[in-house]
Amino acid sequence: MFLMKDIVRDPDPVLRKRAAKVEFPLSEDDQKLAKDLMEYLVVSQDPELCEKYKLRAGVGLAAPQVGESKQMAAVLVPGEEPDDKPVFKDVIINPVIISESVQYGALTEGEGCLSVDRDVPGYVPRHDRITLKYQDTTGETHKIRLKHYPAIVCQHEIDHLHGVLFYDHINKEHPFEAPKDTILFD
């Protein structure tokens, strides 16, 4: 299982590299990587285990964040209530956004990242709705539509695969200024 010591921190160069496409069938190493990325998220979202292993809670973790420059990320967006089924849970491999809304969305409190230890205040404008195409760990291709928070999370993780960090999107002059008509989410 990955621990905080395994998470690569900004400004490590691997976080700024364009990740390599993943080949199928997955190698044993890639299968283990996929399992370990998702395991981190599951454990980090359990308050007792999170405390026990001294983790920072996360909803997404990309392979470059653990030093592997591969197009793979785990995403686990929990439901509203603790017992609810997750809104989105999968390991997305070779993901591509094939369409996106003109409408933007942003989190009112900004975004955070397991690889960025400092607080970077400001709105991170992202497309409010996306259609995402990706492969799962079996190689099966999925095409799904996501909106609001799950769309924001997936865009954050896909950015990691392209060497982009969330604060690259913040308006440097006016951090709390977003494109016109941006929807703000709490």
Backbone as JSON Lines, residues from 0, in Angstrom:
{"i":0,"aa":"M","n":[0.84,-1.19,0.0],"ca":[0.0,0.0,0.0],"c":[0.88,1.26,0.0]}
{"i":1,"aa":"F","n":[0.48,2.24,-0.8],"ca":[1.22,3.5,-0.81],"c":[0.97,4.27,0.48]}
{"i":2,"aa":"L","n":[2.02,4.9,0.99],"ca":[1.92,5.78,2.15],"c":[2.33,7.18,1.69]}
{"i":3,"aa":"M","n":[2.2,8.17,2.55],"ca":[2.55,9.53,2.16],"c":[4.0,9.64,1.71]}
{"i":4,"aa":"K","n":[4.89,8.83,2.27],"ca":[6.3,8.88,1.88],"c":[6.5,8.45,0.42]}
{"i":5,"aa":"D","n":[5.51,7.73,-0.14],"ca":[5.61,7.25,-1.52],"c":[5.09,8.27,-2.54]}
{"i":6,"aa":"I","n":[4.4,9.3,-2.06],"ca":[3.83,10.31,-2.95],"c":[4.92,11.3,-3.36]}
{"i":7,"aa":"V","n":[5.11,11.43,-4.67],"ca":[6.1,12.35,-5.23],"c":[5.6,13.78,-5.02]}
{"i":8,"aa":"R","n":[6.49,14.67,-4.59],"ca":[6.1,16.05,-4.3],"c":[6.61,17.02,-5.35]}
{"i":9,"aa":"D","n":[5.82,18.06,-5.59],"ca":[6.2,19.18,-6.43],"c":[7.44,19.79,-5.79]}
{"i":10,"aa":"P","n":[8.52,20.05,-6.49],"ca":[8.7,20.2,-7.94],"c":[9.38,19.01,-8.62]}
{"i":11,"aa":"D","n":[9.17,17.78,-8.2],"ca":[9.8,16.63,-8.85],"c":[9.48,16.64,-10.35]}
{"i":12,"aa":"P","n":[10.5,16.46,-11.21],"ca":[10.29,16.54,-12.67],"c":[9.28,15.53,-13.23]}
{"i":13,"aa":"V","n":[9.07,14.39,-12.57],"ca":[8.11,13.4,-13.09],"c":[6.7,13.99,-13.16]}
{"i":14,"aa":"L","n":[6.42,14.97,-12.29],"ca":[5.1,15.6,-12.27],"c":[4.89,16.54,-13.46]}
{"i":15,"aa":"R","n":[5.95,16.87,-14.17],"ca":[5.86,17.78,-15.32],"c":[6.07,17.07,-16.66]}
{"i":16,"aa":"K","n":[6.22,15.75,-16.61],"ca":[6.41,14.97,-17.83],"c":[5.07,14.53,-18.41]}
{"i":17,"aa":"R","n":[5.02,14.35,-19.72],"ca":[3.85,13.76,-20.37],"c":[3.98,12.25,-20.18]}
{"i":18,"aa":"A","n":[3.0,11.63,-19.55],"ca":[3.07,10.19,-19.24],"c":[2.9,9.33,-20.49]}
{"i":19,"aa":"A","n":[3.52,8.16,-20.45],"ca":[3.47,7.21,-21.57],"c":[2.15,6.43,-21.56]}
{"i":20,"aa":"K","n":[1.69,6.1,-22.76],"ca":[0.49,5.29,-22.91],"c":[0.74,3.91,-22.29]}
{"i":21,"aa":"V","n":[-0.28,3.32,-21.74],"ca":[-0.17,2.0,-21.11],"c":[-0.57,0.93,-22.13]}
{"i":22,"aa":"E","n":[0.22,-0.13,-22.2],"ca":[-0.05,-1.23,-23.15],"c":[-0.91,-2.29,-22.47]}
{"i":23,"aa":"F","n":[-1.71,-2.98,-23.3],"ca":[-2.55,-4.08,-22.83],"c":[-2.13,-5.36,-23.53]}
{"i":24,"aa":"P","n":[-2.3,-6.53,-22.87],"ca":[-2.78,-6.67,-21.5],"c":[-1.79,-6.08,-20.5]}
{"i":25,"aa":"L","n":[-2.32,-5.65,-19.36],"ca":[-1.47,-5.04,-18.34],"c":[-0.43,-6.02,-17.83]}
{"i":26,"aa":"S","n":[0.78,-5.52,-17.65],"ca":[1.83,-6.33,-17.03],"c":[1.46,-6.54,-15.56]}
{"i":27,"aa":"E","n":[2.13,-7.46,-14.9],"ca":[1.88,-7.67,-13.46],"c":[2.17,-6.39,-12.69]}
{"i":28,"aa":"D","n":[3.24,-5.67,-13.08],"ca":[3.59,-4.43,-12.39],"c":[2.47,-3.39,-12.55]}
{"i":29,"aa":"D","n":[1.92,-3.29,-13.76],"ca":[0.84,-2.32,-13.99],"c":[-0.44,-2.71,-13.27]}
{"i":30,"aa":"Q","n":[-0.72,-4.0,-13.18],"ca":[-1.89,-4.47,-12.42],"c":[-1.73,-4.09,-10.95]}
{"i":31,"aa":"K","n":[-0.53,-4.31,-10.43],"ca":[-0.26,-3.97,-9.02],"c":[-0.36,-2.45,-8.82]}
{"i":32,"aa":"L","n":[0.17,-1.69,-9.76],"ca":[0.1,-0.23,-9.67],"c":[-1.36,0.23,-9.61]}
{"i":33,"aa":"A","n":[-2.2,-0.3,-10.49],"ca":[-3.62,0.06,-10.51],"c":[-4.29,-0.27,-9.17]}
{"i":34,"aa":"K","n":[-4.02,-1.46,-8.67],"ca":[-4.6,-1.9,-7.39],"c":[-4.13,-0.99,-6.25]}
{"i":35,"aa":"D","n":[-2.83,-0.68,-6.23],"ca":[-2.27,0.14,-5.15],"c":[-2.78,1.59,-5.2]}
{"i":36,"aa":"L","n":[-2.96,2.13,-6.41],"ca":[-3.49,3.5,-6.52],"c":[-4.9,3.56,-5.92]}
{"i":37,"aa":"M","n":[-5.74,2.59,-6.28],"ca":[-7.12,2.58,-5.77],"c":[-7.13,2.29,-4.27]}
{"i":38,"aa":"E","n":[-6.27,1.39,-3.82],"ca":[-6.23,1.05,-2.39],"c":[-5.9,2.3,-1.55]}
{"i":39,"aa":"Y","n":[-4.99,3.13,-2.05],"ca":[-4.66,4.35,-1.31],"c":[-5.94,5.18,-1.1]}
{"i":40,"aa":"L","n":[-6.73,5.36,-2.16],"ca":[-7.94,6.19,-2.06],"c":[-8.95,5.59,-1.1]}
{"i":41,"aa":"V","n":[-9.17,4.28,-1.2],"ca":[-10.14,3.61,-0.33],"c":[-9.72,3.78,1.14]}
{"i":42,"aa":"V","n":[-8.46,3.5,1.44],"ca":[-7.97,3.6,2.82],"c":[-7.98,5.06,3.29]}
{"i":43,"aa":"S","n":[-7.6,5.99,2.41],"ca":[-7.52,7.4,2.82],"c":[-8.89,8.0,3.11]}
{"i":44,"aa":"Q","n":[-9.94,7.4,2.54],"ca":[-11.3,7.93,2.77],"c":[-11.97,7.3,3.99]}
{"i":45,"aa":"D","n":[-11.3,6.37,4.64],"ca":[-11.79,5.78,5.89],"c":[-11.11,6.55,7.02]}
{"i":46,"aa":"P","n":[-11.87,7.37,7.78],"ca":[-11.23,8.23,8.79],"c":[-10.3,7.5,9.77]}
{"i":47,"aa":"E","n":[-10.69,6.31,10.22],"ca":[-9.83,5.58,11.18],"c":[-8.54,5.1,10.53]}
{"i":48,"aa":"L","n":[-8.65,4.51,9.33],"ca":[-7.45,4.02,8.64],"c":[-6.56,5.17,8.19]}
{"i":49,"aa":"C","n":[-7.2,6.25,7.77],"ca":[-6.46,7.45,7.34],"c":[-5.57,7.94,8.49]}
{"i":50,"aa":"E","n":[-6.15,7.99,9.66],"ca":[-5.42,8.41,10.87],"c":[-4.33,7.4,11.21]}
{"i":51,"aa":"K","n":[-4.68,6.11,11.18],"ca":[-3.74,5.04,11.53],"c":[-2.48,5.09,10.66]}
{"i":52,"aa":"Y","n":[-2.66,5.28,9.33],"ca":[-1.53,5.27,8.41],"c":[-0.99,6.67,8.11]}
{"i":53,"aa":"K","n":[-1.56,7.68,8.78],"ca":[-1.12,9.07,8.62],"c":[-1.15,9.52,7.14]}
{"i":54,"aa":"L","n":[-2.32,9.28,6.52],"ca":[-2.5,9.63,5.11],"c":[-3.24,10.96,4.99]}
{"i":55,"aa":"R","n":[-3.15,11.57,3.82],"ca":[-4.03,12.69,3.48],"c":[-5.13,12.1,2.61]}
{"i":56,"aa":"A","n":[-6.37,12.42,2.92],"ca":[-7.49,11.87,2.15],"c":[-7.41,12.35,0.71]}
{"i":57,"aa":"G","n":[-7.8,11.46,-0.2],"ca":[-7.77,11.82,-1.61],"c":[-8.95,11.23,-2.35]}
{"i":58,"aa":"V","n":[-9.31,11.85,-3.48],"ca":[-10.36,11.33,-4.35],"c":[-9.76,10.89,-5.69]}
{"i":59,"aa":"G","n":[-8.48,11.19,-5.89],"ca":[-7.81,10.77,-7.12],"c":[-6.32,10.65,-6.86]}
{"i":60,"aa":"L","n":[-5.69,9.71,-7.56],"ca":[-4.25,9.53,-7.46],"c":[-3.75,9.01,-8.8]}
{"i":61,"aa":"A","n":[-2.85,9.78,-9.42],"ca":[-2.32,9.41,-10.74],"c":[-0.96,8.75,-10.6]}
{"i":62,"aa":"A","n":[-0.66,7.87,-11.54],"ca":[0.62,7.14,-11.52],"c":[1.85,8.05,-11.4]}
{"i":63,"aa":"P","n":[1.9,9.21,-12.11],"ca":[3.08,10.06,-11.93],"c":[3.29,10.52,-10.48]}
{"i":64,"aa":"Q","n":[2.2,10.56,-9.71],"ca":[2.31,10.99,-8.31],"c":[3.03,9.97,-7.43]}
{"i":65,"aa":"V","n":[3.21,8.76,-7.96],"ca":[4.0,7.76,-7.23],"c":[5.24,7.4,-8.04]}
{"i":66,"aa":"G","n":[5.64,8.32,-8.93],"ca":[6.88,8.16,-9.66],"c":[6.8,7.34,-10.93]}
{"i":67,"aa":"E","n":[5.6,6.95,-11.35],"ca":[5.43,6.13,-12.57],"c":[4.83,7.0,-13.67]}
{"i":68,"aa":"S","n":[5.6,7.32,-14.68],"ca":[5.11,8.19,-15.76],"c":[4.29,7.38,-16.77]}
{"i":69,"aa":"K","n":[3.1,6.99,-16.33],"ca":[2.18,6.17,-17.13],"c":[0.8,6.79,-17.09]}
{"i":70,"aa":"Q","n":[0.04,6.62,-18.18],"ca":[-1.3,7.18,-18.28],"c":[-2.31,6.31,-17.51]}
{"i":71,"aa":"M","n":[-2.25,6.43,-16.2],"ca":[-3.12,5.65,-15.32],"c":[-3.41,6.47,-14.08]}
{"i":72,"aa":"A","n":[-4.68,6.48,-13.67],"ca":[-5.06,7.19,-12.44],"c":[-6.25,6.49,-11.81]}
{"i":73,"aa":"A","n":[-6.26,6.46,-10.49],"ca":[-7.42,5.94,-9.77],"c":[-8.28,7.12,-9.36]}
{"i":74,"aa":"V","n":[-9.61,6.95,-9.48],"ca":[-10.55,7.99,-9.09],"c":[-11.62,7.34,-8.22]}
{"i":75,"aa":"L","n":[-11.87,7.94,-7.06],"ca":[-12.9,7.45,-6.15],"c":[-13.64,8.65,-5.56]}
{"i":76,"aa":"V","n":[-14.77,8.98,-6.19],"ca":[-15.59,10.09,-5.72],"c":[-16.7,9.48,-4.88]}
{"i":77,"aa":"P","n":[-16.67,9.7,-3.55],"ca":[-17.66,9.07,-2.68],"c":[-19.06,9.64,-2.88]}
{"i":78,"aa":"G","n":[-20.06,8.87,-2.43],"ca":[-21.44,9.35,-2.45],"c":[-21.63,10.4,-1.37]}
{"i":79,"aa":"E","n":[-22.85,10.96,-1.32],"ca":[-23.17,12.01,-0.35],"c":[-23.0,11.53,1.1]}
{"i":80,"aa":"E","n":[-23.55,10.35,1.37],"ca":[-23.5,9.78,2.72],"c":[-22.45,8.67,2.77]}
{"i":81,"aa":"P","n":[-21.89,8.4,3.96],"ca":[-20.84,7.38,4.07],"c":[-21.22,6.01,3.5]}
{"i":82,"aa":"D","n":[-22.5,5.61,3.6],"ca":[-22.9,4.28,3.12],"c":[-23.35,4.29,1.66]}
{"i":83,"aa":"D","n":[-23.38,5.48,1.03],"ca":[-23.8,5.56,-0.37],"c":[-22.75,4.94,-1.28]}
{"i":84,"aa":"K","n":[-23.24,4.43,-2.4],"ca":[-22.36,3.9,-3.45],"c":[-21.54,5.08,-3.99]}
{"i":85,"aa":"P","n":[-20.27,4.86,-4.33],"ca":[-19.48,5.97,-4.89],"c":[-20.13,6.54,-6.16]}
{"i":86,"aa":"V","n":[-19.97,7.83,-6.37],"ca":[-20.49,8.49,-7.56],"c":[-19.68,8.01,-8.77]}
{"i":87,"aa":"F","n":[-18.36,7.84,-8.59],"ca":[-17.51,7.31,-9.65],"c":[-16.32,6.62,-8.99]}
{"i":88,"aa":"K","n":[-16.06,5.4,-9.43],"ca":[-14.92,4.65,-8.89],"c":[-14.36,3.78,-10.0]}
{"i":89,"aa":"D","n":[-13.14,4.07,-10.42],"ca":[-12.48,3.23,-11.41],"c":[-11.02,3.65,-11.55]}
{"i":90,"aa":"V","n":[-10.24,2.78,-12.14],"ca":[-8.88,3.13,-12.53],"c":[-9.0,3.47,-14.01]}
{"i":91,"aa":"I","n":[-8.68,4.71,-14.33],"ca":[-8.81,5.16,-15.72],"c":[-7.43,5.08,-16.38]}
{"i":92,"aa":"I","n":[-7.38,4.35,-17.49],"ca":[-6.12,4.11,-18.19],"c":[-6.22,4.7,-19.6]}
{"i":93,"aa":"N","n":[-5.17,5.4,-20.02],"ca":[-5.14,6.07,-21.32],"c":[-6.39,6.94,-21.52]}
{"i":94,"aa":"P","n":[-6.76,7.76,-20.52],"ca":[-8.0,8.53,-20.63],"c":[-7.88,9.69,-21.62]}
{"i":95,"aa":"V","n":[-9.0,9.95,-22.29],"ca":[-9.07,11.07,-23.24],"c":[-10.43,11.74,-23.05]}
{"i":96,"aa":"I","n":[-10.41,13.06,-22.94],"ca":[-11.67,13.8,-22.88],"c":[-12.07,14.04,-24.34]}
{"i":97,"aa":"I","n":[-13.21,13.45,-24.74],"ca":[-13.6,13.56,-26.15],"c":[-14.58,14.7,-26.4]}
{"i":98,"aa":"S","n":[-15.22,15.2,-25.35],"ca":[-16.01,16.42,-25.5],"c":[-16.13,17.09,-24.14]}
{"i":99,"aa":"E","n":[-16.36,18.4,-24.18],"ca":[-16.44,19.16,-22.93],"c":[-17.41,20.32,-23.12]}
{"i":100,"aa":"S","n":[-18.01,20.73,-22.01],"ca":[-18.97,21.84,-22.07],"c":[-18.23,23.17,-22.18]}
{"i":101,"aa":"V","n":[-18.95,24.16,-22.7],"ca":[-18.39,25.52,-22.72],"c":[-18.47,26.09,-21.31]}
{"i":102,"aa":"Q","n":[-19.47,25.65,-20.57],"ca":[-19.68,26.09,-19.18],"c":[-18.54,25.59,-18.3]}
{"i":103,"aa":"Y","n":[-18.03,26.47,-17.45],"ca":[-16.98,26.08,-16.5],"c":[-17.55,25.85,-15.11]}
{"i":104,"aa":"G","n":[-16.82,25.09,-14.33],"ca":[-17.14,24.88,-12.93],"c":[-15.84,25.01,-12.14]}
{"i":105,"aa":"A","n":[-15.96,25.38,-10.87],"ca":[-14.79,25.48,-10.0],"c":[-15.23,25.25,-8.57]}
{"i":106,"aa":"L","n":[-14.32,24.78,-7.75],"ca":[-14.61,24.58,-6.32],"c":[-14.37,25.88,-5.58]}
{"i":107,"aa":"T","n":[-15.31,26.28,-4.72],"ca":[-15.17,27.55,-4.0],"c":[-13.91,27.58,-3.15]}
{"i":108,"aa":"E","n":[-13.53,26.43,-2.59],"ca":[-12.34,26.41,-1.74],"c":[-11.07,26.13,-2.54]}
{"i":109,"aa":"G","n":[-11.18,26.08,-3.86],"ca":[-10.01,25.78,-4.69],"c":[-9.75,24.28,-4.68]}
{"i":110,"aa":"E","n":[-8.62,23.88,-5.24],"ca":[-8.27,22.46,-5.28],"c":[-7.01,22.23,-4.46]}
{"i":111,"aa":"G","n":[-6.85,20.99,-4.06],"ca":[-5.65,20.58,-3.37],"c":[-5.08,19.39,-4.11]}
{"i":112,"aa":"C","n":[-3.9,18.96,-3.72],"ca":[-3.25,17.85,-4.41],"c":[-2.3,17.16,-3.44]}
{"i":113,"aa":"L","n":[-2.3,15.85,-3.47],"ca":[-1.4,15.09,-2.59],"c":[0.07,15.38,-2.88]}
{"i":114,"aa":"S","n":[0.36,15.84,-4.11],"ca":[1.75,16.13,-4.48],"c":[2.15,17.58,-4.22]}
{"i":115,"aa":"V","n":[1.2,18.39,-3.79],"ca":[1.49,19.81,-3.53],"c":[1.24,20.06,-2.04]}
{"i":116,"aa":"D","n":[2.32,20.27,-1.31],"ca":[2.21,20.41,0.15],"c":[1.77,21.79,0.62]}
{"i":117,"aa":"R","n":[1.75,22.76,-0.29],"ca":[1.36,24.1,0.13],"c":[-0.06,24.4,-0.33]}
{"i":118,"aa":"D","n":[-0.68,25.34,0.36],"ca":[-2.02,25.78,-0.02],"c":[-1.86,26.8,-1.14]}
{"i":119,"aa":"V","n":[-2.55,26.59,-2.26],"ca":[-2.49,27.55,-3.37],"c":[-3.92,28.05,-3.57]}
{"i":120,"aa":"P","n":[-4.25,29.23,-2.99],"ca":[-5.62,29.72,-3.08],"c":[-5.98,30.21,-4.48]}
{"i":121,"aa":"G","n":[-7.25,30.03,-4.83],"ca":[-7.74,30.53,-6.11],"c":[-8.67,29.54,-6.77]}
{"i":122,"aa":"Y","n":[-9.49,30.05,-7.69],"ca":[-10.39,29.19,-8.46],"c":[-9.61,28.47,-9.55]}
{"i":123,"aa":"V","n":[-9.94,27.19,-9.73],"ca":[-9.35,26.39,-10.79],"c":[-10.48,26.09,-11.78]}
{"i":124,"aa":"P","n":[-10.63,26.93,-12.8],"ca":[-11.74,26.7,-13.73],"c":[-11.53,25.44,-14.57]}
{"i":125,"aa":"R","n":[-12.58,24.61,-14.6],"ca":[-12.55,23.36,-15.37],"c":[-13.87,23.25,-16.11]}
{"i":126,"aa":"H","n":[-13.91,22.41,-17.13],"ca":[-15.17,22.22,-17.85],"c":[-16.16,21.54,-16.9]}
{"i":127,"aa":"D","n":[-17.38,22.06,-16.85],"ca":[-18.38,21.53,-15.93],"c":[-18.85,20.12,-16.31]}
{"i":128,"aa":"R","n":[-18.89,19.84,-17.61],"ca":[-19.3,18.52,-18.09],"c":[-18.28,18.01,-19.11]}
{"i":129,"aa":"I","n":[-17.98,16.74,-19.0],"ca":[-17.05,16.13,-19.96],"c":[-17.58,14.75,-20.38]}
{"i":130,"aa":"T","n":[-17.15,14.33,-21.55],"ca":[-17.34,12.94,-21.95],"c":[-15.94,12.35,-21.97]}
{"i":131,"aa":"L","n":[-15.78,11.3,-21.2],"ca":[-14.47,10.69,-20.98],"c":[-14.43,9.3,-21.59]}
{"i":132,"aa":"K","n":[-13.37,9.03,-22.33],"ca":[-13.15,7.7,-22.89],"c":[-11.87,7.17,-22.24]}
{"i":133,"aa":"Y","n":[-11.93,5.96,-21.72],"ca":[-10.77,5.37,-21.07],"c":[-10.87,3.85,-21.1]}
{"i":134,"aa":"Q","n":[-9.78,3.2,-20.75],"ca":[-9.78,1.75,-20.61],"c":[-9.68,1.41,-19.12]}
{"i":135,"aa":"D","n":[-10.34,0.31,-18.74],"ca":[-10.21,-0.14,-17.35],"c":[-9.06,-1.16,-17.29]}
{"i":136,"aa":"T","n":[-8.86,-1.78,-16.15],"ca":[-7.71,-2.67,-15.98],"c":[-7.79,-3.92,-16.85]}
{"i":137,"aa":"T","n":[-8.98,-4.27,-17.35],"ca":[-9.11,-5.44,-18.23],"c":[-8.87,-5.05,-19.68]}
{"i":138,"aa":"G","n":[-8.77,-3.74,-19.96],"ca":[-8.58,-3.28,-21.33],"c":[-9.88,-2.86,-22.0]}
{"i":139,"aa":"E","n":[-11.0,-3.08,-21.3],"ca":[-12.3,-2.7,-21.85],"c":[-12.38,-1.17,-21.95]}
{"i":140,"aa":"T","n":[-12.92,-0.68,-23.07],"ca":[-13.06,0.75,-23.28],"c":[-14.41,1.22,-22.75]}
{"i":141,"aa":"H","n":[-14.39,2.34,-22.03],"ca":[-15.62,2.94,-21.5],"c":[-15.73,4.36,-22.03]}
{"i":142,"aa":"K","n":[-16.95,4.8,-22.24],"ca":[-17.22,6.19,-22.62],"c":[-18.32,6.66,-21.67]}
{"i":143,"aa":"I","n":[-17.98,7.61,-20.81],"ca":[-18.96,8.07,-19.82],"c":[-19.05,9.59,-19.8]}
{"i":144,"aa":"R","n":[-20.21,10.06,-19.37],"ca":[-20.4,11.5,-19.22],"c":[-20.35,11.82,-17.73]}
{"i":145,"aa":"L","n":[-19.6,12.83,-17.4],"ca":[-19.48,13.25,-15.99],"c":[-19.78,14.73,-15.91]}
{"i":146,"aa":"K","n":[-20.34,15.13,-14.77],"ca":[-20.59,16.56,-14.58],"c":[-20.25,16.96,-13.16]}
{"i":147,"aa":"H","n":[-20.05,18.24,-12.98],"ca":[-19.77,18.84,-11.68],"c":[-18.51,18.24,-11.03]}
{"i":148,"aa":"Y","n":[-18.61,17.87,-9.77],"ca":[-17.44,17.44,-9.01],"c":[-16.69,16.24,-9.64]}
{"i":149,"aa":"P","n":[-17.38,15.16,-10.04],"ca":[-16.65,14.05,-10.66],"c":[-15.89,14.48,-11.93]}
{"i":150,"aa":"A","n":[-16.46,15.4,-12.7],"ca":[-15.78,15.91,-13.9],"c":[-14.53,16.68,-13.51]}
{"i":151,"aa":"I","n":[-14.63,17.48,-12.46],"ca":[-13.48,18.25,-11.97],"c":[-12.36,17.32,-11.51]}
{"i":152,"aa":"V","n":[-12.72,16.29,-10.75],"ca":[-11.73,15.34,-10.24],"c":[-11.01,14.63,-11.41]}
{"i":153,"aa":"C","n":[-11.76,14.16,-12.39],"ca":[-11.14,13.46,-13.52],"c":[-10.23,14.39,-14.31]}
{"i":154,"aa":"Q","n":[-10.63,15.65,-14.49],"ca":[-9.77,16.59,-15.21],"c":[-8.48,16.85,-14.44]}
{"i":155,"aa":"H","n":[-8.58,16.93,-13.11],"ca":[-7.39,17.12,-12.26],"c":[-6.42,15.95,-12.48]}
{"i":156,"aa":"E","n":[-6.95,14.72,-12.46],"ca":[-6.09,13.53,-12.61],"c":[-5.51,13.44,-14.02]}
{"i":157,"aa":"I","n":[-6.31,13.74,-15.04],"ca":[-5.82,13.69,-16.42],"c":[-4.73,14.74,-16.61]}
{"i":158,"aa":"D","n":[-4.87,15.9,-15.97],"ca":[-3.8,16.91,-16.01],"c":[-2.47,16.32,-15.56]}
{"i":159,"aa":"H","n":[-2.51,15.5,-14.49],"ca":[-1.27,14.87,-14.0],"c":[-0.6,14.04,-15.1]}
{"i":160,"aa":"L","n":[-1.38,13.45,-15.97],"ca":[-0.84,12.6,-17.03],"c":[-0.22,13.43,-18.16]}
{"i":161,"aa":"H","n":[-0.53,14.73,-18.14],"ca":[0.01,15.65,-19.15],"c":[1.05,16.62,-18.56]}
{"i":162,"aa":"G","n":[1.45,16.39,-17.33],"ca":[2.47,17.24,-16.71],"c":[1.96,18.58,-16.24]}
{"i":163,"aa":"V","n":[0.65,18.66,-15.96],"ca":[0.03,19.92,-15.54],"c":[-0.43,19.78,-14.08]}
{"i":164,"aa":"L","n":[-0.19,20.82,-13.29],"ca":[-0.67,20.83,-11.9],"c":[-1.82,21.83,-11.78]}
{"i":165,"aa":"F","n":[-2.69,21.59,-10.8],"ca":[-3.91,22.38,-10.68],"c":[-3.67,23.88,-10.64]}
{"i":166,"aa":"Y","n":[-2.58,24.31,-9.98],"ca":[-2.37,25.75,-9.82],"c":[-1.96,26.43,-11.14]}
{"i":167,"aa":"D","n":[-1.62,25.62,-12.16],"ca":[-1.33,26.2,-13.48],"c":[-2.57,26.88,-14.07]}
{"i":168,"aa":"H","n":[-3.76,26.46,-13.62],"ca":[-5.02,27.0,-14.14],"c":[-5.49,28.26,-13.41]}
{"i":169,"aa":"I","n":[-4.89,28.57,-12.27],"ca":[-5.33,29.72,-11.47],"c":[-4.85,31.02,-12.11]}
{"i":170,"aa":"N","n":[-5.75,31.98,-12.19],"ca":[-5.42,33.3,-12.72],"c":[-4.4,33.94,-11.77]}
{"i":171,"aa":"K","n":[-3.18,34.15,-12.26],"ca":[-2.08,34.63,-11.4],"c":[-2.36,36.05,-10.85]}
{"i":172,"aa":"E","n":[-2.95,36.91,-11.68],"ca":[-3.23,38.29,-11.25],"c":[-4.43,38.38,-10.31]}
{"i":173,"aa":"H","n":[-5.47,37.59,-10.62],"ca":[-6.72,37.63,-9.85],"c":[-7.16,36.2,-9.56]}
{"i":174,"aa":"P","n":[-6.57,35.57,-8.52],"ca":[-6.83,34.15,-8.25],"c":[-8.3,33.78,-8.03]}
{"i":175,"aa":"F","n":[-9.1,34.74,-7.55],"ca":[-10.51,34.41,-7.31],"c":[-11.41,34.99,-8.39]}
{"i":176,"aa":"E","n":[-10.85,35.07,-9.59],"ca":[-11.63,35.48,-10.75],"c":[-11.7,34.26,-11.66]}
{"i":177,"aa":"A","n":[-12.9,33.96,-12.13],"ca":[-13.08,32.79,-13.01],"c":[-13.77,33.26,-14.29]}
{"i":178,"aa":"P","n":[-13.72,32.45,-15.34],"ca":[-14.43,32.84,-16.56],"c":[-15.9,33.15,-16.27]}
{"i":179,"aa":"K","n":[-16.46,34.06,-17.07],"ca":[-17.87,34.47,-16.9],"c":[-18.79,33.26,-16.84]}
{"i":180,"aa":"D","n":[-19.78,33.32,-15.96],"ca":[-20.79,32.27,-15.79],"c":[-20.25,30.95,-15.24]}
{"i":181,"aa":"T","n":[-19.08,30.96,-14.62],"ca":[-18.55,29.74,-14.01],"c":[-19.44,29.35,-12.82]}
{"i":182,"aa":"I","n":[-19.79,28.06,-12.74],"ca":[-20.58,27.53,-11.63],"c":[-19.59,27.24,-10.49]}
{"i":183,"aa":"L","n":[-19.89,27.75,-9.29],"ca":[-19.02,27.47,-8.14],"c":[-19.66,26.41,-7.27]}
{"i":184,"aa":"F","n":[-18.86,25.4,-6.9],"ca":[-19.33,24.29,-6.07],"c":[-18.67,24.35,-4.71]}
{"i":185,"aa":"D","n":[-19.46,24.07,-3.66],"ca":[-18.92,24.02,-2.29],"c":[-18.24,22.69,-2.05]}
